Amino acid sequence: MSTTLSKSHSPSGNPLGEAKRSPLVRLQHLLHAQATIGPAVVLLVSVVVFALLSERFLTPGNISLILQQVAVVGTLAVGQTIVILTAGIDLSCGAIMVLTSIVMAKVAADTGLPGLPALLLGFLVGTLCGLLNGLLVTRLKLPPFIVTLGTLNVFFALNLWYSASATIRGTDMPSLLLWTGQTINLGGTRITYGSIMMVVLVAAMAFALKNTAWGRHVYATGDDAEASRLSGIRTGRVLLSVYATAGAVYAFSAWVLIGRIASASPQAGQLDNLDSITAVVIGGTSLFGGRGAIVGSLIGALIVGVFRNGLALAGVDVLWQTMAVGVLIIVAVSLDQWIRKVKA
């Protein structure tokens, strides 16, 4: 009898332990366990507010515009997310995307190579670029920030050299490279195939992270690399595979980018690396690794797209739009710091 009472009144007993938690602490635990809840609520509130501010916001044409604008950054954010989950960061993602888009387009335009081989060549280049990042991080033990800051400049210079700073027109490319820019009509909203493929990519990566040993190793490596290594996880191989996979994802983003602008420009997407990090952070993935979700990054990209579009429709100057996104980033990182203090 006494044993039963002592257990029920112990601090570790679930019923009493839960009862003693304040609503704020419960919210902290909820956000720690479900990283996408916060961003989803922010997105929902943003849509409601901007819909009230402008009657044009929820029109099919405007929704189509938001989805098209988000497609490139949303796909980049998939690769950025798996890197950040390992407590790394990739500043070179935009440069890899633009370089692979130039490779795909220029090879096809200059040599007459069909669309599929040109596309596969671009994916190979993107994967090799990511692999280079991974090798520098794992073999030379350099910080990911420094590595990708360096390769950002290397890949951008290669891009300008190979393209001769010239834009390749869509009329000179095979139709397959432009396919992601084609649209279908769903309920009056024109959605590009690039947007649809972004959702497919998010779903596939989310499945891989949640249901495969590789995905569990990615989270474990980001949470505590040394403990993961001691438990038998080959963290070096995990990191190498993450950067190589991210490079392939950036090549996919290049395909979406070509369809989006109907050309391949060496100057395109110069700030998309920062936008992808913004989407990942706002989407609830911790910059310290080990916590987050791919779906959250997609929501983060949508939040940025909705904010910029909604503020533009409300007549807010671009300067203040940029400022609003900056405030969002600071709030998101501050919230992440608070969530990380959760006590089990």
ZASEKE-213973 format. One record per residue (C-alpha): x, y, z; residue in three letters. Coordinates in nm, 4 decimals, padded with zeros to 6 digits, always signed. Layout:
N
px=X py=Y pz=Z code=Ala
...
***
This chain:
344
px=+00.0000 py=+00.0000 pz=+00.0000 code=Met
px=+00.2735 py=+00.2428 pz=+00.0994 code=Ser
px=+00.4733 py=+00.1488 pz=-00.2094 code=Thr
px=+00.1792 py=+00.2324 pz=-00.4315 code=Thr
px=+00.1304 py=+00.5705 pz=-00.2657 code=Leu
px=+00.4982 py=+00.6594 pz=-00.2884 code=Ser
px=+00.5017 py=+00.5804 pz=-00.6578 code=Lys
px=+00.1935 py=+00.7863 pz=-00.7298 code=Ser
px=+00.3378 py=+01.0849 pz=-00.5442 code=His
px=+00.6891 py=+01.0577 pz=-00.6811 code=Ser
px=+00.8185 py=+01.3476 pz=-00.8933 code=Pro
px=+00.8740 py=+01.1091 pz=-01.1828 code=Ser
px=+00.5149 py=+00.9820 pz=-01.1851 code=Gly
px=+00.3491 py=+01.0965 pz=-01.5037 code=Asn
px=+00.0102 py=+01.2164 pz=-01.3718 code=Pro
px=+00.1462 py=+01.4342 pz=-01.0921 code=Leu
px=+00.4502 py=+01.5383 pz=-01.2944 code=Gly
px=+00.2265 py=+01.6629 pz=-01.5744 code=Glu
px=-00.0043 py=+01.8373 pz=-01.3280 code=Ala
px=+00.2833 py=+02.0376 pz=-01.1780 code=Lys
px=+00.3928 py=+02.1732 pz=-01.5161 code=Arg
px=+00.2839 py=+02.5240 pz=-01.6011 code=Ser
px=+00.1109 py=+02.5855 pz=-01.9367 code=Pro
px=+00.4312 py=+02.7511 pz=-02.0638 code=Leu
px=+00.6397 py=+02.4465 pz=-01.9758 code=Val
px=+00.3853 py=+02.2183 pz=-02.1428 code=Arg
px=+00.4056 py=+02.4324 pz=-02.4555 code=Leu
px=+00.7860 py=+02.4085 pz=-02.4412 code=Gln
px=+00.7698 py=+02.0282 pz=-02.4249 code=His
px=+00.5127 py=+02.0155 pz=-02.7050 code=Leu
px=+00.7276 py=+02.2283 pz=-02.9371 code=Leu
px=+01.0318 py=+02.0180 pz=-02.8486 code=His
px=+00.8478 py=+01.6983 pz=-02.9431 code=Ala
px=+00.6670 py=+01.8402 pz=-03.2491 code=Gln
px=+00.8959 py=+02.0906 pz=-03.4217 code=Ala
px=+00.6503 py=+02.1687 pz=-03.7034 code=Thr
px=+00.3568 py=+02.2813 pz=-03.4871 code=Ile
px=+00.4897 py=+02.6332 pz=-03.4283 code=Gly
px=+00.5672 py=+02.7062 pz=-03.7965 code=Pro
px=+00.2311 py=+02.5608 pz=-03.9042 code=Ala
px=+00.0459 py=+02.7948 pz=-03.6672 code=Val
px=+00.2508 py=+03.0933 pz=-03.7912 code=Val
px=+00.1689 py=+03.0032 pz=-04.1528 code=Leu
px=-00.2023 py=+02.9686 pz=-04.0786 code=Leu
px=-00.2175 py=+03.3001 pz=-03.8920 code=Val
px=-00.0187 py=+03.4730 pz=-04.1689 code=Ser
px=-00.2597 py=+03.3507 pz=-04.4371 code=Val
px=-00.5621 py=+03.4660 pz=-04.2365 code=Val
px=-00.4134 py=+03.8100 pz=-04.1645 code=Val
px=-00.3034 py=+03.8782 pz=-04.5216 code=Phe
px=-00.6353 py=+03.7511 pz=-04.6575 code=Ala
px=-00.8099 py=+04.0108 pz=-04.4393 code=Leu
px=-00.5691 py=+04.2845 pz=-04.5493 code=Leu
px=-00.6053 py=+04.2178 pz=-04.9218 code=Ser
px=-00.8904 py=+04.0581 pz=-05.1122 code=Glu
px=-00.6420 py=+03.9617 pz=-05.3861 code=Arg
px=-00.4340 py=+03.7442 pz=-05.1549 code=Phe
px=-00.6385 py=+03.4226 pz=-05.1857 code=Leu
px=-00.7131 py=+03.4557 pz=-05.5556 code=Thr
px=-00.6014 py=+03.1568 pz=-05.7668 code=Pro
px=-00.3530 py=+03.3704 pz=-05.9585 code=Gly
px=-00.1815 py=+03.4927 pz=-05.6425 code=Asn
px=-00.1670 py=+03.1471 pz=-05.4843 code=Ile
px=-00.0082 py=+03.0201 pz=-05.8054 code=Ser
px=+00.2485 py=+03.3018 pz=-05.7870 code=Leu
px=+00.3414 py=+03.2182 pz=-05.4256 code=Ile
px=+00.3872 py=+02.8486 pz=-05.5067 code=Leu
px=+00.6076 py=+02.9291 pz=-05.8054 code=Gln
px=+00.8210 py=+03.1665 pz=-05.5987 code=Gln
px=+00.8590 py=+02.9100 pz=-05.3205 code=Val
px=+00.9444 py=+02.6122 pz=-05.5457 code=Ala
px=+01.3160 py=+02.6873 pz=-05.5882 code=Val
px=+01.3874 py=+02.7801 pz=-05.2259 code=Val
px=+01.1655 py=+02.4952 pz=-05.1043 code=Gly
px=+01.3678 py=+02.2350 pz=-05.2914 code=Thr
px=+01.6978 py=+02.3926 pz=-05.1826 code=Leu
px=+01.5727 py=+02.3814 pz=-04.8234 code=Ala
px=+01.5398 py=+02.0022 pz=-04.8427 code=Val
px=+01.9145 py=+01.9659 pz=-04.8949 code=Gly
px=+01.9915 py=+02.2414 pz=-04.6456 code=Gln
px=+01.7767 py=+02.0698 pz=-04.3817 code=Thr
px=+01.9635 py=+01.7404 pz=-04.3827 code=Ile
px=+02.2928 py=+01.9300 pz=-04.3541 code=Val
px=+02.1684 py=+02.1412 pz=-04.0622 code=Ile
px=+02.0272 py=+01.8302 pz=-03.8921 code=Leu
px=+02.3887 py=+01.7121 pz=-03.8605 code=Thr
px=+02.4787 py=+02.0448 pz=-03.6910 code=Ala
px=+02.6361 py=+02.1720 pz=-04.0132 code=Gly
px=+02.5437 py=+02.4444 pz=-04.2585 code=Ile
px=+02.5803 py=+02.4836 pz=-04.6345 code=Asp
px=+02.6468 py=+02.8319 pz=-04.7674 code=Leu
px=+02.7343 py=+02.6949 pz=-05.1122 code=Ser
px=+02.3925 py=+02.5483 pz=-05.1959 code=Cys
px=+02.2890 py=+02.8389 pz=-05.4208 code=Gly
px=+02.6210 py=+02.8355 pz=-05.6058 code=Ala
px=+02.5932 py=+02.4591 pz=-05.6647 code=Ile
px=+02.2387 py=+02.5062 pz=-05.7946 code=Met
px=+02.3387 py=+02.7787 pz=-06.0412 code=Val
px=+02.6512 py=+02.5915 pz=-06.1551 code=Leu
px=+02.4546 py=+02.2735 pz=-06.2275 code=Thr
px=+02.1832 py=+02.4709 pz=-06.4097 code=Ser
px=+02.4514 py=+02.6226 pz=-06.6345 code=Ile
px=+02.6094 py=+02.2804 pz=-06.6947 code=Val
px=+02.2740 py=+02.1255 pz=-06.7889 code=Met
px=+02.1741 py=+02.4101 pz=-07.0199 code=Ala
px=+02.5086 py=+02.4898 pz=-07.1820 code=Lys
px=+02.6024 py=+02.1297 pz=-07.2600 code=Val
px=+02.2611 py=+02.0729 pz=-07.4166 code=Ala
px=+02.2658 py=+02.4019 pz=-07.6092 code=Ala
px=+02.6266 py=+02.3774 pz=-07.7325 code=Asp
px=+02.6492 py=+02.0065 pz=-07.8160 code=Thr
px=+02.2891 py=+01.9176 pz=-07.8926 code=Gly
px=+02.2861 py=+01.6639 pz=-07.6080 code=Leu
px=+01.9295 py=+01.5401 pz=-07.5412 code=Pro
px=+01.7499 py=+01.6547 pz=-07.2291 code=Gly
px=+01.7813 py=+01.3380 pz=-07.0191 code=Leu
px=+02.1617 py=+01.2971 pz=-07.0487 code=Pro
px=+02.2054 py=+01.6713 pz=-06.9861 code=Ala
px=+01.9868 py=+01.6435 pz=-06.6781 code=Leu
px=+02.1783 py=+01.3411 pz=-06.5478 code=Leu
px=+02.5081 py=+01.5219 pz=-06.6081 code=Leu
px=+02.3816 py=+01.8110 pz=-06.3981 code=Gly
px=+02.2843 py=+01.5726 pz=-06.1177 code=Phe
px=+02.6326 py=+01.4193 pz=-06.1328 code=Leu
px=+02.7974 py=+01.7616 pz=-06.1073 code=Val
px=+02.5743 py=+01.8595 pz=-05.8138 code=Gly
px=+02.6485 py=+01.5352 pz=-05.6306 code=Thr
px=+03.0255 py=+01.5773 pz=-05.6852 code=Leu
px=+03.0105 py=+01.9336 pz=-05.5529 code=Cys
px=+02.8311 py=+01.8119 pz=-05.2418 code=Gly
px=+03.0789 py=+01.5263 pz=-05.2096 code=Leu
px=+03.3664 py=+01.7757 pz=-05.2166 code=Leu
px=+03.2063 py=+01.9660 pz=-04.9291 code=Asn
px=+03.1641 py=+01.6421 pz=-04.7383 code=Gly
px=+03.5243 py=+01.5340 pz=-04.7930 code=Leu
px=+03.6583 py=+01.8675 pz=-04.6700 code=Leu
px=+03.4379 py=+01.8468 pz=-04.3598 code=Val
px=+03.5084 py=+01.4821 pz=-04.2736 code=Thr
px=+03.8664 py=+01.4314 pz=-04.3907 code=Arg
px=+04.0224 py=+01.7678 pz=-04.3103 code=Leu
px=+03.7968 py=+01.8197 pz=-04.0063 code=Lys
px=+03.7166 py=+02.1743 pz=-04.1158 code=Leu
px=+03.4052 py=+02.3542 pz=-03.9854 code=Pro
px=+03.1153 py=+02.3302 pz=-04.2337 code=Pro
px=+03.0699 py=+02.7074 pz=-04.2240 code=Phe
px=+03.4278 py=+02.7690 pz=-04.3391 code=Ile
px=+03.4238 py=+02.4873 pz=-04.5960 code=Val
px=+03.1025 py=+02.5965 pz=-04.7643 code=Thr
px=+03.1964 py=+02.9639 pz=-04.7464 code=Leu
px=+03.5077 py=+02.8750 pz=-04.9452 code=Gly
px=+03.3339 py=+02.6475 pz=-05.1941 code=Thr
px=+03.0621 py=+02.9108 pz=-05.2406 code=Leu
px=+03.3243 py=+03.1323 pz=-05.4019 code=Asn
px=+03.4877 py=+02.8430 pz=-05.5893 code=Val
px=+03.1630 py=+02.7196 pz=-05.7444 code=Phe
px=+03.0448 py=+03.0709 pz=-05.8268 code=Phe
px=+03.3742 py=+03.1454 pz=-06.0029 code=Ala
px=+03.3492 py=+02.8184 pz=-06.1993 code=Leu
px=+02.9954 py=+02.9137 pz=-06.2931 code=Asn
px=+03.1051 py=+03.2523 pz=-06.4325 code=Leu
px=+03.4023 py=+03.0961 pz=-06.6135 code=Trp
px=+03.2087 py=+02.8132 pz=-06.7759 code=Tyr
px=+02.9133 py=+03.0305 pz=-06.8759 code=Ser
px=+03.1320 py=+03.3263 pz=-06.9821 code=Ala
px=+02.8758 py=+03.5283 pz=-06.7828 code=Ser
px=+02.6214 py=+03.4646 pz=-07.0599 code=Ala
px=+02.2605 py=+03.3538 pz=-07.0152 code=Thr
px=+02.1434 py=+03.0439 pz=-07.2051 code=Ile
px=+01.7981 py=+03.1003 pz=-07.3507 code=Arg
px=+01.5195 py=+02.8497 pz=-07.3070 code=Gly
px=+01.4700 py=+02.8312 pz=-07.6836 code=Thr
px=+01.8170 py=+02.6753 pz=-07.7133 code=Asp
px=+01.7460 py=+02.3972 pz=-07.4611 code=Met
px=+01.5648 py=+02.0638 pz=-07.4858 code=Pro
px=+01.2051 py=+02.0773 pz=-07.3673 code=Ser
px=+01.2773 py=+01.8396 pz=-07.0774 code=Leu
px=+01.4920 py=+02.1013 pz=-06.9032 code=Leu
px=+01.2016 py=+02.3469 pz=-06.9205 code=Leu
px=+00.9374 py=+02.0929 pz=-06.8153 code=Trp
px=+00.9337 py=+02.1991 pz=-06.4483 code=Thr
px=+00.8064 py=+02.5413 pz=-06.5540 code=Gly
px=+00.4999 py=+02.4020 pz=-06.7304 code=Gln
px=+00.1701 py=+02.4265 pz=-06.5429 code=Thr
px=-00.1468 py=+02.2328 pz=-06.4792 code=Ile
px=-00.4800 py=+02.3843 pz=-06.3786 code=Asn
px=-00.6195 py=+02.2786 pz=-06.0407 code=Leu
px=-00.9367 py=+02.4579 pz=-05.9412 code=Gly
px=-00.8405 py=+02.7695 pz=-06.1306 code=Gly
px=-00.4914 py=+02.7756 pz=-05.9795 code=Thr
px=-00.2065 py=+02.7124 pz=-06.2195 code=Arg
px=+00.0535 py=+02.4968 pz=-06.0468 code=Ile
px=+00.3908 py=+02.4265 pz=-06.2040 code=Thr
px=+00.5322 py=+02.0764 pz=-06.2256 code=Tyr
px=+00.8297 py=+02.2150 pz=-06.0334 code=Gly
px=+00.6020 py=+02.2905 pz=-05.7363 code=Ser
px=+00.4550 py=+01.9419 pz=-05.7531 code=Ile
px=+00.7997 py=+01.7841 pz=-05.7705 code=Met
px=+00.9035 py=+01.9928 pz=-05.4686 code=Met
px=+00.6237 py=+01.8328 pz=-05.2652 code=Val
px=+00.7220 py=+01.4859 pz=-05.3906 code=Val
px=+01.0844 py=+01.5500 pz=-05.2933 code=Leu
px=+00.9814 py=+01.6699 pz=-04.9459 code=Val
px=+00.7676 py=+01.3586 pz=-04.8947 code=Ala
px=+01.0448 py=+01.1242 pz=-05.0114 code=Ala
px=+01.3096 py=+01.2839 pz=-04.7874 code=Met
px=+01.0731 py=+01.2953 pz=-04.4901 code=Ala
px=+01.0082 py=+00.9225 pz=-04.5355 code=Phe
px=+01.3813 py=+00.8482 pz=-04.5577 code=Ala
px=+01.4595 py=+01.0441 pz=-04.2411 code=Leu
px=+01.1784 py=+00.8856 pz=-04.0411 code=Lys
px=+01.1791 py=+00.5249 pz=-04.1628 code=Asn
px=+01.5361 py=+00.4311 pz=-04.2523 code=Thr
px=+01.8492 py=+00.3583 pz=-04.0517 code=Ala
px=+02.0246 py=+00.6332 pz=-04.2482 code=Trp
px=+01.7690 py=+00.8889 pz=-04.1309 code=Gly
px=+01.8044 py=+00.7843 pz=-03.7675 code=Arg
px=+02.1831 py=+00.8079 pz=-03.8000 code=His
px=+02.1506 py=+01.1612 pz=-03.9410 code=Val
px=+01.9544 py=+01.2737 pz=-03.6345 code=Tyr
px=+02.1874 py=+01.0909 pz=-03.3967 code=Ala
px=+02.4984 py=+01.2420 pz=-03.5536 code=Thr
px=+02.3553 py=+01.5911 pz=-03.5252 code=Gly
px=+02.2400 py=+01.5397 pz=-03.1672 code=Asp
px=+02.5769 py=+01.4100 pz=-03.0392 code=Asp
px=+02.8399 py=+01.3070 pz=-03.2929 code=Ala
px=+03.0824 py=+01.1637 pz=-03.0361 code=Glu
px=+02.8188 py=+00.9547 pz=-02.8576 code=Ala
px=+02.6961 py=+00.8303 pz=-03.1960 code=Ser
px=+03.0487 py=+00.7291 pz=-03.2946 code=Arg
px=+03.0984 py=+00.5416 pz=-02.9670 code=Leu
px=+02.7680 py=+00.3602 pz=-03.0191 code=Ser
px=+02.8912 py=+00.2246 pz=-03.3538 code=Gly
px=+02.7555 py=+00.4770 pz=-03.6029 code=Ile
px=+03.0117 py=+00.5663 pz=-03.8690 code=Arg
px=+02.9551 py=+00.9376 pz=-03.8401 code=Thr
px=+03.2097 py=+01.0239 pz=-04.1102 code=Gly
px=+03.0226 py=+00.8187 pz=-04.3671 code=Arg
px=+02.6919 py=+00.9633 pz=-04.2520 code=Val
px=+02.8190 py=+01.3193 pz=-04.3011 code=Leu
px=+02.9698 py=+01.2322 pz=-04.6388 code=Leu
px=+02.6407 py=+01.0820 pz=-04.7568 code=Ser
px=+02.4464 py=+01.3837 pz=-04.6291 code=Val
px=+02.6571 py=+01.6369 pz=-04.8214 code=Tyr
px=+02.6536 py=+01.4239 pz=-05.1382 code=Ala
px=+02.2748 py=+01.3806 pz=-05.1140 code=Thr
px=+02.2345 py=+01.7524 pz=-05.0540 code=Ala
px=+02.4382 py=+01.8201 pz=-05.3703 code=Gly
px=+02.2007 py=+01.6000 pz=-05.5710 code=Ala
px=+01.9043 py=+01.7881 pz=-05.4223 code=Val
px=+02.0614 py=+02.1203 pz=-05.5259 code=Tyr
px=+02.0874 py=+01.9842 pz=-05.8808 code=Ala
px=+01.7156 py=+01.9093 pz=-05.8611 code=Phe
px=+01.6657 py=+02.2727 pz=-05.7560 code=Ser
px=+01.8626 py=+02.3763 pz=-06.0648 code=Ala
px=+01.6113 py=+02.1920 pz=-06.2832 code=Trp
px=+01.3263 py=+02.3731 pz=-06.1065 code=Val
px=+01.5106 py=+02.7050 pz=-06.1467 code=Leu
px=+01.5520 py=+02.6598 pz=-06.5217 code=Ile
px=+01.1802 py=+02.5947 pz=-06.5579 code=Gly
px=+01.0972 py=+02.8893 pz=-06.3328 code=Arg
px=+01.2898 py=+03.1516 pz=-06.5357 code=Ile
px=+01.2812 py=+02.9680 pz=-06.8725 code=Ala
px=+01.6569 py=+03.0135 pz=-06.9076 code=Ser
px=+01.9852 py=+02.9429 pz=-06.7304 code=Ala
px=+02.1490 py=+03.2558 pz=-06.5930 code=Ser
px=+02.4840 py=+03.2660 pz=-06.4087 code=Pro
px=+02.3429 py=+03.5506 pz=-06.1992 code=Gln
px=+02.0250 py=+03.3722 pz=-06.0892 code=Ala
px=+01.9584 py=+03.2647 pz=-05.7323 code=Gly
px=+02.2514 py=+03.4483 pz=-05.5753 code=Gln
px=+02.0709 py=+03.4922 pz=-05.2425 code=Leu
px=+01.8878 py=+03.1607 pz=-05.2448 code=Asp
px=+02.1469 py=+03.0072 pz=-05.0120 code=Asn
px=+02.0448 py=+03.2540 pz=-04.7412 code=Leu
px=+01.6757 py=+03.2079 pz=-04.8211 code=Asp
px=+01.7110 py=+02.8303 pz=-04.7821 code=Ser
px=+01.8717 py=+02.8727 pz=-04.4386 code=Ile
px=+01.5930 py=+03.1148 pz=-04.3476 code=Thr
px=+01.3268 py=+02.8603 pz=-04.4482 code=Ala
px=+01.4940 py=+02.5827 pz=-04.2477 code=Val
px=+01.5340 py=+02.7934 pz=-03.9330 code=Val
px=+01.1821 py=+02.9386 pz=-03.9460 code=Ile
px=+01.0564 py=+02.5848 pz=-04.0132 code=Gly
px=+01.1723 py=+02.4708 pz=-03.6696 code=Gly
px=+01.4972 py=+02.2861 pz=-03.7456 code=Thr
px=+01.7594 py=+02.3571 pz=-03.4811 code=Ser
px=+02.0838 py=+02.5146 pz=-03.5997 code=Leu
px=+02.2545 py=+02.3021 pz=-03.3343 code=Phe
px=+02.1471 py=+01.9784 pz=-03.5055 code=Gly
px=+01.9470 py=+01.6733 pz=-03.4068 code=Gly
px=+01.5970 py=+01.8261 pz=-03.4123 code=Arg
px=+01.3704 py=+01.9298 pz=-03.6968 code=Gly
px=+01.1763 py=+01.8019 pz=-03.9945 code=Ala
px=+01.1728 py=+01.8395 pz=-04.3719 code=Ile
px=+00.8033 py=+01.9310 pz=-04.3686 code=Val
px=+00.8842 py=+02.2166 pz=-04.1311 code=Gly
px=+01.1334 py=+02.3552 pz=-04.3823 code=Ser
px=+00.8671 py=+02.3525 pz=-04.6541 code=Leu
px=+00.6355 py=+02.5376 pz=-04.4171 code=Ile
px=+00.9183 py=+02.7813 pz=-04.3454 code=Gly
px=+00.9627 py=+02.8474 pz=-04.7170 code=Ala
px=+00.5881 py=+02.9052 pz=-04.7486 code=Leu
px=+00.5938 py=+03.1464 pz=-04.4529 code=Ile
px=+00.8652 py=+03.3550 pz=-04.6189 code=Val
px=+00.6777 py=+03.3465 pz=-04.9503 code=Gly
px=+00.3465 py=+03.4396 pz=-04.7868 code=Val
px=+00.5049 py=+03.7230 pz=-04.5876 code=Phe
px=+00.6765 py=+03.8789 pz=-04.8881 code=Arg
px=+00.3729 py=+03.8416 pz=-05.1110 code=Asn
px=+00.1240 py=+03.9599 pz=-04.8485 code=Gly
px=+00.3308 py=+04.2631 pz=-04.7528 code=Leu
px=+00.3758 py=+04.3524 pz=-05.1205 code=Ala
px=-00.0008 py=+04.3380 pz=-05.1761 code=Leu
px=-00.0454 py=+04.5565 pz=-04.8686 code=Ala
px=+00.1800 py=+04.8173 pz=-05.0293 code=Gly
px=+00.4718 py=+04.7694 pz=-04.7902 code=Val
px=+00.8101 py=+04.8763 pz=-04.9293 code=Asp
px=+01.0612 py=+04.5996 pz=-05.0163 code=Val
px=+01.2927 py=+04.7398 pz=-04.7490 code=Leu
px=+01.0411 py=+04.6632 pz=-04.4749 code=Trp
px=+00.9582 py=+04.3254 pz=-04.6282 code=Gln
px=+01.3237 py=+04.2288 pz=-04.5889 code=Thr
px=+01.3229 py=+04.3632 pz=-04.2352 code=Met
px=+01.0154 py=+04.1546 pz=-04.1488 code=Ala
px=+01.1882 py=+03.8365 pz=-04.2683 code=Val
px=+01.4938 py=+03.9300 pz=-04.0602 code=Gly
px=+01.2784 py=+03.9686 pz=-03.7499 code=Val
px=+01.1224 py=+03.6289 pz=-03.8224 code=Leu
px=+01.4687 py=+03.4684 pz=-03.8282 code=Ile
px=+01.5690 py=+03.6239 pz=-03.4939 code=Ile
px=+01.2414 py=+03.5168 pz=-03.3326 code=Val
px=+01.2766 py=+03.1626 pz=-03.4714 code=Ala
px=+01.6330 py=+03.1190 pz=-03.3412 code=Val
px=+01.5386 py=+03.2671 pz=-03.0031 code=Ser
px=+01.2470 py=+03.0245 pz=-02.9826 code=Leu
px=+01.4800 py=+02.7371 pz=-03.0705 code=Asp
px=+01.7161 py=+02.8367 pz=-02.7883 code=Gln
px=+01.4229 py=+02.8361 pz=-02.5445 code=Trp
px=+01.2960 py=+02.4981 pz=-02.6685 code=Ile
px=+01.6421 py=+02.3419 pz=-02.6323 code=Arg
px=+01.6330 py=+02.4168 pz=-02.2585 code=Lys
px=+01.3457 py=+02.1717 pz=-02.2114 code=Val
px=+01.3914 py=+01.9312 pz=-01.9224 code=Lys
px=+01.2700 py=+01.5751 pz=-01.9535 code=Ala
***
